[in-house]
């Protein structure tokens, strides 16, 4: 854990220095203070003990993991001299040495820090190459620390290469960057590279708890866990958020205050929302989402939290020991474990795909709330779909039996949506009203052909789906409550799912529509077109029609209509009178 540093300037106490933000106040001053970087510390320790000290180092990692701080600690270790003198480069620095204070404050004359973002030209590098010829003033090494080194221009990198490869014995280089891929390979090959890792959330939570204790601040463990997760492995970000939380909560850090400050949803309520979605209870899910939004939760954050919890449940299922993560709250451990036992990996993967895609949609939407609700609707309805292996089993099962563990065989309270667990852990859900519905009513038609389905769409006055059925659906197999199809080119996206939903609604029972790898029969439109072509050919073959076409070159058969069914005598009389009236008008 980090220890609180001593006063920055000699001769000044805390009151003179004024308030310092936690990220500066608790900045590590030795390798013992660094957290989460054990691999790097061990490598450097072995190198220093064996005297294998490189001429250049490059530190890389995301923001806030301690690149600049590590560079200063490394410079301190290279120039460490105990107060009594003598000594040599070492990582064991029990007390502040002769140069340590100035180095850690960035004001030592022989440790030169340069921001490569604002000093990225050839002239800036030329100043370094000219100055390396001179020995240090009072330290062991002259050390150059270049922060954000990837910002140097190509010419500046080239100007640095020769000096970097063969620097004088009294010069060391330490580079820091967040964009290691932008650093030329010629530079990387001349440096010893260290990748600073993100700090694990559990370790970061403990670190924050220790700092809160030193600051004499009351902090709830759940609140610190929220801060650690929000920081995403960045110690600096975590300390900045903690600083803000202390000010926001008047020296008391609570989960409720942090949640409101960061626009987060209550973790237990996110899990409640997840449960409603997995049950397929869209009404309860939308109500819970609106309640969270009304209390200040950001729609994108809610979707992101659902995706995070989905990932957590998946980890619990595949890596059971991950339940011991110290950054998790009790609700996540207990209920996440329950879901991991009930939900299949396929169901979790499908939920993850919907949520991650929906997260991007919500972030880019003009109306995030509506976009988030549509993501939840999509996820809730997807929870009722069978997994691919179950769908295959249903297609192969000609009896129409529902796979083991399906809703029809699940026991659930009548007043709540049904959640059933398949033998392999799969989940199926359907609303309670649907589960309690009576068998198909007598007035519901029986569908035996694709034409019957198109006719039903016409009766329901859904011209859009009727047009899609007629022009894009190629039937493969039609059985009881199951339709297997292939699609014609340019078919509307989502047609299969929409047709399944419509048939379920119209027939008052679950219909399953699946895409087949078989070609399928012609669409209704293709069948009608083929019949028309055949009819035109038959008419063209008639001797009388052929004679007319020969007598009038260029004439075409525009349309052929089948003969009307035989009419009764009275109907023929009425039609004749109608024709006579029309001729009389002429």
C-alpha positions in Angstrom: 0.0 0.0 0.0 1.1 3.6 -0.6 2.4 5.4 2.5 1.7 9.0 2.9 4.8 11.0 1.7 6.6 13.4 3.9 6.2 17.1 3.5 7.2 18.2 0.0 9.4 21.1 0.8 11.9 21.1 3.6 11.0 23.6 6.3 7.3 23.7 5.3 4.6 22.0 7.2 1.2 20.8 5.9 -0.5 24.1 6.6 2.2 26.0 4.6 1.9 23.7 1.6 -1.9 24.0 1.5 -4.3 21.3 0.3 -3.0 18.8 -2.2 -5.2 16.5 -4.2 -5.0 12.8 -3.2 -3.4 11.8 -6.5 -0.4 14.0 -5.7 -0.4 13.5 -1.9 -0.3 9.7 -2.2 2.0 9.5 -5.2 4.4 6.6 -4.7 8.0 7.5 -3.8 9.6 4.1 -4.0 9.1 0.8 -5.7 7.7 -0.5 -2.4 4.8 1.9 -2.8 3.9 0.9 -6.3 0.8 -1.4 -6.5 0.0 -3.9 -9.2 3.4 -3.7 -10.9 5.2 -6.7 -9.3 6.6 -8.1 -12.5 8.4 -4.9 -13.4 9.7 -4.4 -9.9 11.1 -7.9 -9.8 12.8 -7.5 -13.1 14.4 -4.2 -12.2 15.5 -5.5 -8.8 17.3 -8.5 -10.3 18.9 -6.3 -12.9 20.2 -3.8 -10.3 21.5 -6.5 -8.1 23.5 -8.1 -10.9 24.7 -4.8 -12.3 22.9 -5.3 -15.6 21.6 -1.7 -15.9 20.3 -0.7 -19.3 21.1 2.6 -21.0 17.5 3.3 -21.8 14.1 2.3 -20.6 10.6 2.8 -22.1 7.5 2.6 -19.9 4.1 2.1 -21.5 0.5 1.7 -20.3 -2.9 3.4 -20.1 -3.3 6.7 -18.4 -3.0 6.9 -14.7 -1.1 3.7 -14.0 2.1 5.5 -12.9 4.4 5.9 -15.9 5.8 9.3 -15.0 5.9 8.4 -11.3 7.8 5.2 -12.1 10.2 7.1 -14.2 11.0 9.4 -11.3 11.4 6.5 -8.9 13.7 4.8 -11.4 15.7 8.0 -11.7 15.9 8.1 -7.9 17.1 4.5 -7.7 19.8 5.1 -10.3 21.1 8.2 -8.4 20.4 6.9 -4.9 22.9 8.0 -2.3 22.2 7.5 1.4 22.5 10.6 3.6 25.9 9.4 4.9 27.2 9.1 1.3 28.6 6.2 -0.8 26.2 3.5 -2.0 25.2 2.7 -5.6 22.2 2.1 -7.8 19.6 0.2 -5.9 15.9 -0.4 -5.5 16.2 -0.7 -1.8 15.8 2.9 -0.6 14.6 2.8 3.1 15.2 6.5 3.7 15.3 9.6 1.5 18.8 10.0 0.0 20.7 13.1 -0.9 19.0 13.6 -4.3 15.7 11.9 -3.7 13.6 14.9 -2.7 14.6 17.0 -5.7 14.2 14.1 -8.1 10.7 13.2 -6.9 9.7 16.9 -7.1 11.1 17.2 -10.7 13.6 19.9 -9.9 16.9 18.0 -9.8 19.5 19.6 -12.1 20.8 16.3 -13.4 17.4 14.7 -14.0 15.8 16.6 -16.9 12.1 16.0 -17.6 10.8 17.0 -21.1 7.2 16.8 -22.4 7.6 15.4 -25.9 4.2 16.6 -26.9 5.3 20.3 -26.8 9.0 19.6 -27.5 8.8 17.3 -30.5 11.1 18.9 -33.1 14.7 18.2 -34.2 15.9 21.3 -32.4 14.6 20.0 -29.1 16.4 16.7 -29.6 19.6 18.5 -30.7 19.7 20.3 -27.3 19.8 16.8 -25.7 22.4 15.4 -28.0 24.6 18.4 -27.4 24.2 18.3 -23.6 24.9 14.6 -23.1 28.6 15.2 -23.6 28.8 17.0 -20.2 29.0 15.0 -17.0 26.4 15.4 -14.2 26.8 18.3 -11.8 26.4 16.4 -8.5 24.5 13.1 -9.2 25.8 9.8 -10.4 23.9 9.8 -13.8 22.5 12.5 -16.0 19.0 11.2 -16.7 16.6 12.4 -19.4 12.9 11.6 -18.9 10.8 12.1 -22.0 7.0 11.9 -21.4 4.7 11.0 -24.3 7.7 10.1 -26.4 5.5 8.9 -29.3 4.7 12.6 -30.0 8.2 13.2 -31.4 8.4 13.8 -35.1 10.1 11.3 -37.4 13.0 13.6 -37.9 13.4 14.0 -34.1 13.4 10.2 -33.6 16.1 9.9 -36.2 18.2 12.6 -34.6 18.0 10.7 -31.3 18.9 7.2 -32.6 22.7 7.4 -32.5 22.9 9.0 -29.1 20.3 6.5 -27.8 22.3 3.5 -29.0 25.7 4.6 -27.7 25.2 7.2 -25.0 28.0 8.2 -22.7 28.4 6.1 -19.6 27.0 8.9 -17.4 23.7 9.3 -19.3 20.5 7.3 -19.0 17.2 7.7 -20.9 13.7 6.9 -19.6 10.8 7.2 -22.0 7.0 7.1 -21.2 4.2 6.7 -23.6 0.5 5.6 -23.9 0.9 4.8 -27.6 3.7 2.3 -27.8 2.8 1.3 -31.4 3.6 4.8 -32.6 7.2 4.6 -31.3 9.5 3.4 -34.2 10.9 -0.1 -33.9 14.4 1.4 -34.2 13.8 3.2 -30.9 12.2 0.2 -29.1 15.0 -2.1 -30.0 17.4 0.3 -28.2 15.4 0.3 -25.0 14.4 -2.1 -22.2 10.6 -2.1 -22.3 8.2 -2.4 -19.3 4.4 -2.6 -19.8 2.7 -1.2 -16.7 -0.5 -3.1 -16.0 -3.9 -1.8 -15.1 -4.4 -2.2 -11.3 -6.8 -5.0 -10.6 -10.1 -3.7 -9.1 -9.9 -5.7 -5.8 -6.3 -4.4 -5.1 -7.4 -0.9 -6.0 -10.3 -1.1 -3.7 -8.0 -2.0 -0.8 -5.7 0.8 -1.8 -8.5 3.3 -1.6 -9.7 1.9 1.7 -6.2 2.5 3.2 -6.1 6.1 1.9 -9.6 6.8 3.3 -8.4 5.5 6.6 -5.3 7.8 6.6 -7.6 10.7 5.6 -9.9 9.8 8.5 -12.8 9.5 6.1 -15.7 7.1 6.5 -16.1 5.1 3.3 -18.5 2.3 2.5 -16.8 -0.8 0.9 -19.5 -0.8 -1.9 -18.7 2.9 -2.6 -15.0 2.2 -2.9 -15.7 -0.8 -5.2 -17.7 1.5 -7.5 -14.9 4.0 -7.6 -12.3 1.2 -8.4 -14.5 -0.1 -11.2 -15.1 3.4 -12.6 -11.4 4.0 -12.7 -10.8 1.0 -15.0 -7.4 0.2 -13.5 -6.1 3.8 -13.3 -4.8 4.7 -9.8 -4.8 8.4 -10.6 -8.4 8.3 -11.8 -9.5 6.3 -8.7 -7.9 8.9 -6.4 -9.4 11.8 -8.3 -12.9 10.2 -8.1 -12.3 9.5 -4.3 -11.3 13.1 -3.8 -14.5 14.3 -5.5 -16.6 11.8 -3.5 -15.1 13.0 -0.2 -16.0 16.6 -1.2 -19.4 15.6 -2.5 -20.3 13.6 0.6 -18.8 16.1 3.1 -16.0 13.7 4.3 -18.3 10.7 4.2 -18.2 8.4 1.1 -21.4 6.3 0.7 -22.5 4.1 -2.2 -25.6 6.3 -2.7 -23.5 9.5 -3.0 -21.0 7.9 -5.4 -23.8 6.4 -7.5 -25.5 9.8 -7.9 -22.2 11.5 -8.5 -21.1 9.1 -11.3 -24.6 8.6 -12.8 -24.5 4.9 -12.0 -27.5 2.7 -11.4 -27.9 0.8 -8.1 -26.1 -2.5 -8.5 -28.9 -4.6 -7.0 -31.4 -2.8 -9.3 -29.3 -3.6 -12.3 -29.4 -7.3 -11.3 -33.2 -7.0 -10.9 -33.4 -5.5 -14.4 -31.2 -8.4 -15.7 -33.5 -10.9 -14.1 -36.6 -9.4 -15.7 -35.0 -9.4 -19.1 -33.9 -13.1 -18.8 -37.5 -13.9 -17.8 -38.8 -12.2 -20.9 -40.9 -9.8 -18.7 -40.5 -6.7 -20.8 -43.2 -4.7 -18.9 -41.3 -5.1 -15.6 -38.0 -4.4 -17.3 -39.1 -1.2 -18.9 -40.7 0.0 -15.6 -37.4 -0.8 -13.7 -35.4 1.0 -16.3 -37.6 4.1 -16.2 -37.3 4.1 -12.4 -33.5 4.0 -12.6 -33.5 6.8 -15.2 -35.8 9.0 -13.1 -33.3 8.6 -10.2 -30.4 9.9 -12.3 -29.0 6.8 -14.0 -27.6 7.4 -17.5 -29.2 5.2 -20.2 -25.8 4.2 -21.7 -24.5 3.4 -18.2 -27.4 1.1 -17.5 -26.8 -0.8 -20.7 -23.1 -0.9 -20.0 -23.8 -2.2 -16.4 -26.1 -4.9 -17.8 -23.3 -6.0 -20.2 -20.8 -6.0 -17.4 -23.1 -8.1 -15.2 -23.6 -10.5 -18.2 -19.9 -10.8 -18.5 -19.6 -11.4 -14.7 -22.2 -14.2 -14.8 -20.3 -15.8 -17.7 -17.0 -15.7 -15.8 -18.7 -17.2 -12.8 -19.9 -20.1 -15.0 -16.6 -20.7 -16.7 -14.2 -19.6 -13.9 -15.9 -20.3 -10.6 -12.9 -19.0 -8.5 -13.6 -15.5 -9.9 -16.4 -15.3 -7.4 -13.7 -14.4 -4.8 -13.0 -11.0 -6.5 -12.6 -8.5 -3.7 -14.2 -5.7 -5.7 -17.6 -7.4 -6.0 -20.4 -6.5 -3.7 -22.4 -9.3 -2.0 -25.4 -9.0 -4.3 -23.2 -9.6 -7.3 -21.6 -12.7 -5.8 -24.8 -14.3 -4.6 -27.2 -13.6 -7.4 -24.5 -13.8 -10.1 -23.7 -17.3 -8.8 -27.4 -18.2 -9.1 -27.7 -17.0 -12.6 -24.5 -18.8 -13.6 -26.1 -22.1 -12.6 -29.3 -21.4 -14.5 -28.2 -19.7 -17.7 -26.4 -21.4 -20.6 -23.3 -19.9 -22.1 -25.3 -19.6 -25.4 -27.9 -17.5 -23.7 -25.3 -15.3 -22.0 -23.4 -14.9 -25.3 -26.5 -13.8 -27.1 -27.3 -11.3 -24.4 -23.8 -9.9 -24.5 -23.9 -9.4 -28.3 -27.2 -7.6 -28.0 -26.0 -5.3 -25.2 -22.7 -4.4 -26.7 -24.2 -3.5 -30.0 -27.0 -1.7 -28.2 -24.4 0.3 -26.1 -23.0 1.8 -29.2 -26.5 2.6 -30.5 -27.5 4.4 -27.3 -24.3 6.4 -27.2 -24.9 7.7 -30.8 -28.7 8.1 -30.5 -30.3 11.5 -30.4 -32.8 10.1 -27.8 -30.8 7.7 -25.6 -33.7 6.7 -23.4 -35.8 5.5 -26.3 -32.8 3.7 -27.8 -32.0 2.0 -24.5 -35.6 0.8 -24.2 -35.5 -0.7 -27.7 -32.3 -2.5 -26.7 -34.1 -4.0 -23.7 -37.1 -5.0 -25.8 -34.8 -6.8 -28.2 -33.0 -8.6 -25.4 -36.3 -9.6 -23.6 -37.7 -11.1 -26.8 -34.5 -12.8 -27.6 -34.6 -14.5 -24.2 -37.6 -16.5 -25.5 -35.9 -17.8 -28.5 -34.4 -21.3 -28.4 -30.6 -21.8 -28.7 -29.4 -23.2 -32.1 -29.1 -26.8 -30.8 -32.6 -26.7 -29.3 -34.0 -25.2 -32.6 -32.3 -28.0 -34.5 -33.9 -30.5 -32.2 -37.3 -28.9 -32.7 -36.9 -29.1 -36.5 -35.9 -32.8 -36.4 -38.7 -33.6 -34.0 -41.6 -34.2 -36.2 -44.0 -34.7 -33.3 -43.8 -31.0 -32.3 -42.7 -31.8 -28.8 -41.0 -29.1 -26.9 -37.4 -29.8 -25.8 -36.8 -30.8 -22.2 -36.8 -27.9 -19.9 -39.0 -25.7 -22.1 -41.6 -23.4 -20.6 -44.4 -25.9 -21.2 -42.7 -28.2 -18.6 -41.6 -25.6 -16.1 -43.2 -24.8 -12.9 -43.5 -21.2 -12.0 -45.9 -18.9 -10.0 -49.0 -18.1 -12.0 -48.7 -14.4 -11.2 -45.1 -14.1 -12.5 -43.5 -14.7 -15.9 -42.2 -18.2 -16.3 -38.5 -19.0 -16.2 -37.5 -22.5 -17.0 -34.1 -24.1 -16.9 -33.1 -26.6 -19.5 -31.0 -29.6 -18.5 -27.9 -28.0 -19.8 -28.7 -24.7 -18.1 -30.6 -23.0 -20.9 -33.4 -20.5 -20.2 -36.7 -20.1 -21.8 -39.3 -17.5 -20.8 -42.8 -16.5 -21.8 -45.2 -14.0 -20.3 -47.7 -15.4 -17.7 -50.7 -14.4 -19.8 -49.4 -16.5 -22.7 -48.6 -19.4 -20.4 -52.2 -19.4 -19.1 -53.8 -18.9 -22.5 -56.3 -21.6 -23.6 -55.5 -23.8 -26.6 -56.1 -22.4 -30.1 -59.5 -21.0 -30.5 -61.9 -22.5 -33.0 -61.9 -19.4 -35.2 -58.1 -19.5 -35.7 -57.4 -20.8 -39.3 -55.1 -23.8 -40.0 -52.1 -22.9 -42.0 -50.9 -25.6 -44.4 -49.2 -23.5 -47.2 -47.3 -20.3 -47.6 -50.3 -18.9 -49.5 -52.4 -19.5 -46.4 -50.0 -17.4 -44.4 -50.0 -14.6 -46.9 -53.8 -14.7 -46.9 -53.8 -14.5 -43.1 -51.6 -11.4 -43.3 -54.1 -9.9 -45.7 -57.0 -10.6 -43.4 -55.0 -9.0 -40.6 -54.5 -6.0 -42.9 -50.7 -6.2 -42.4 -49.8 -5.3 -46.0 -46.1 -4.9 -45.3 -45.6 -8.5 -44.0 -48.0 -9.8 -46.7 -45.8 -8.2 -49.4 -42.7 -9.6 -47.8 -44.1 -13.1 -47.7 -45.2 -13.0 -51.3 -42.0 -11.6 -52.7 -39.1 -12.9 -50.4 -40.2 -16.1 -48.6 -39.3 -19.4 -50.2 -40.9 -22.2 -48.3 -38.9 -25.3 -47.4 -41.0 -27.0 -44.8 -44.2 -26.2 -43.0 -45.2 -28.2 -39.9 -47.3 -27.6 -36.9 -46.2 -24.2 -35.5 -42.9 -24.4 -37.3 -42.0 -22.9 -40.6 -38.6 -23.4 -42.3 -37.8 -21.0 -45.1 -35.1 -19.5 -47.3 -35.1 -15.9 -48.4 -34.9 -14.4 -51.8 -32.2 -11.7 -52.5 -32.8 -8.3 -51.0 -35.2 -9.6 -48.3 -35.8 -7.1 -45.5 -33.5 -7.5 -42.5 -35.2 -9.2 -39.6 -37.9 -10.7 -41.7 -37.6 -14.1 -40.0 -38.0 -12.8 -36.5 -40.8 -10.4 -37.5 -42.7 -13.2 -39.2 -42.3 -15.5 -36.1 -43.7 -12.7 -33.9 -46.6 -12.0 -36.2 -47.6 -15.7 -36.5 -47.3 -16.0 -32.7 -49.6 -13.0 -32.3 -52.2 -14.1 -34.9 -52.3 -17.8 -34.0 -52.3 -17.2 -30.2 -49.5 -19.7 -29.8 -45.7 -19.8 -30.2 -44.5 -20.2 -33.8 -40.9 -20.9 -34.7 -39.6 -19.6 -38.1 -36.1 -20.7 -39.1 -33.8 -20.1 -42.0 -32.7 -23.2 -43.9 -29.6 -23.8 -46.0 -31.9 -25.5 -48.6 -33.0 -23.4 -51.6 -36.7 -23.8 -51.0 -39.5 -23.5 -53.4 -40.4 -20.4 -55.4 -42.0 -17.4 -53.8 -45.6 -16.7 -54.3 -44.7 -13.9 -56.7 -42.4 -16.2 -58.6 -45.1 -18.9 -58.8 -47.7 -16.4 -60.2 -45.2 -15.0 -62.7 -44.4 -18.5 -63.9 -48.1 -19.4 -64.2 -48.6 -16.2 -66.2 -45.8 -17.0 -68.6 -47.2 -20.5 -69.1 -50.7 -19.0 -69.8 -49.3 -16.5 -72.3 -47.5 -19.4 -74.1 -50.7 -21.4 -74.2 -52.6 -18.5 -75.6 -49.9 -17.7 -78.2 -50.1 -21.3 -79.4 -53.9 -21.0 -80.2 -54.4 -20.9 -84.0 -56.7 -17.9 -83.9 -54.4 -15.8 -81.7 -51.4 -16.9 -83.8 -53.2 -15.7 -87.0 -54.0 -12.3 -85.4 -50.4 -11.8 -84.4 -49.2 -12.7 -87.9 -51.8 -10.3 -89.4 -50.6 -7.4 -87.2 -46.8 -7.4 -86.9 -45.6 -5.8 -83.7 -48.7 -6.8 -81.8 -48.1 -8.1 -78.3 -50.1 -10.1 -75.8 -50.3 -7.7 -72.9 -52.3 -9.7 -70.4 -54.1 -13.0 -70.2 -57.0 -13.5 -67.8 -58.4 -16.9 -66.9 -62.0 -17.5 -67.9 -64.7 -16.6 -65.4 -66.5 -19.5 -63.7 -69.8 -20.5 -65.3 -72.5 -18.1 -64.3 -76.2 -18.8 -63.8 -78.8 -17.9 -66.5 -80.0 -14.9 -64.5 -76.4 -13.6 -64.1 -75.8 -14.0 -67.8 -79.0 -12.0 -68.5 -77.9 -9.2 -66.1 -74.5 -9.0 -67.7 -76.0 -8.9 -71.2 -78.4 -6.1 -70.2 -75.5 -4.2 -68.7 -73.5 -4.5 -71.9 -76.6 -3.3 -73.9 -77.0 -0.3 -71.7 -73.3 0.7 -72.2 -73.7 0.3 -76.0 -76.8 2.4 -75.9 -75.0 5.2 -74.3 -72.5 5.2 -77.1 
